Amino acid sequence: MTMTQHILDVQASIQSDKRAMDRLVTLCDRYGHRLSGSDSLERALDWLDKTLRQDGFESVTRQPVMVPRWERGKESLELVTPPQTPLAMLGLGGSIGTSNRGLVAPVVPVMDFSDLAAKADMVRGKVVLFNVPFTTYGATVQYRAKGAVAAAKAGAVAAIVRSVGPKSLQTPHTGAMFYEDDVVKIPTCAVSIEGAELLQRLYDSGDKPMVRLKMQAHMRPDRRSSNIWADIRGSKYPDEVVVLGGHIDSWDVGQGANDDAGGCCAAWEALMHLKRGGWRPRRTIRVAFWVNEENGTRGGIEYAARVKAVREVHRLLVESDSGVGNPLAVGITTKNVNNFRAIEAELKPLLQDRLGVEVTNGGGGADVGPTGALGYPTAGLNTDTTEYWNVHHTHADTVDKINPADFRRCTSSLATIAIWASESDIAI
């Protein structure tokens, strides 16, 4: 059977599969969130390990990874005056907590880091609210990541960040934040867009909004966890590896369905369809589930360290971590930049003409990045994220938000790129 015919057969098989999302539903509904260091993550990993072995993969590897362990605890944010109102909030991952009594202080909104600098004489002893509307994730997330340090340098006692997302129904978005060793650590949380706008209106009207913040957030000692991967061994070049995967960990709200159980399960389903019928790829194809992408990327770092140590050759690493909405493109970062046109010409009839998925130059992800830094080609599945950012890192990231047809098209795209990378002779 030719490569093209096999791809067409697999695409047809995936599109007609009415049970394609069964494992995604099981992972989300039975194991819930999978925060690094949590018992729920370890239960999900045990299930994953067992199920992959039952699937009959020739090898299933569980690589130990020490991961950070941040625990949220009880938390609340309350507008004390005017009037007394609870505000929807989520502590940001890595934040310290407050005292048991919490802290009470006036709020000073700022629109960006420059506005904070301009108001430096006004924020000492107060709570800084970064009320920054969402533009793109990359542009806006810096306030979540760096806001606490910037506010602390100005003398603030806490930082609040407007949720990093375009829409909200009182659904705040959590995510990672970071401290600097030589800067005082202050507690930091996200507030819903509605809450941020309320505080802004009160401040603009001349009121002095006062909030009470209580957070029990704290770090515990690192915990042993693991990456897991499973292989279909190649027939001609078994020592050259094509990887599909995503991160199995999530934040501790919602089910982490789009971020990133969907990406993991789409890659898994792709390999299951490749296995059916006894097809044997020329190169080894691997499905990988990395841990700790959300608050440390230690899974991707440990994977790369092993690749370097054992000198395992990677033909291509493909990451799916932008939800499983309608797939738009496969972006490929090549070692042989002059070969991109040849790669595009071979893939276009299989992806763009068949699935409407473009082939673009440049792509990867946080988990494949460390291995890519060793000189191996990486790729990313890029999807329509219009709805993704609305539920990203929120209680609303649940499996009912995933469209089965879009999930199947993501699976088809991943299967196509895997077969092509395993069979083609073009240097990537």
Secondary structure as UniProt FT lines:
FT   HELIX           3..15
FT   TURN            18..21
FT   HELIX           22..31
FT   TURN            36..37
FT   HELIX           39..54
FT   TURN            55..56
FT   STRAND          59..71
FT   STRAND          75..81
FT   STRAND          85..87
FT   STRAND          89..91
FT   TURN            100..101
FT   STRAND          103..110
FT   HELIX           113..118
FT   HELIX           120..123
FT   TURN            124..125
FT   STRAND          127..130
FT   HELIX           137..153
FT   TURN            154..155
FT   STRAND          158..162
FT   TURN            181..182
FT   STRAND          188..191
FT   HELIX           193..204
FT   TURN            205..206
FT   STRAND          210..215
FT   STRAND          218..232
FT   STRAND          237..247
FT   HELIX           257..261
FT   HELIX           262..275
FT   HELIX           276..278
FT   STRAND          283..290
FT   TURN            293..296
FT   HELIX           298..310
FT   STRAND          313..319
FT   STRAND          327..333
FT   HELIX           337..339
FT   HELIX           340..355
FT   STRAND          358..361
FT   TURN            366..368
FT   HELIX           369..372
FT   TURN            373..375
FT   STRAND          378..383
FT   TURN            386..387
FT   HELIX           388..391
FT   TURN            392..393
FT   TURN            395..396
FT   HELIX           399..401
FT   HELIX           404..423
//
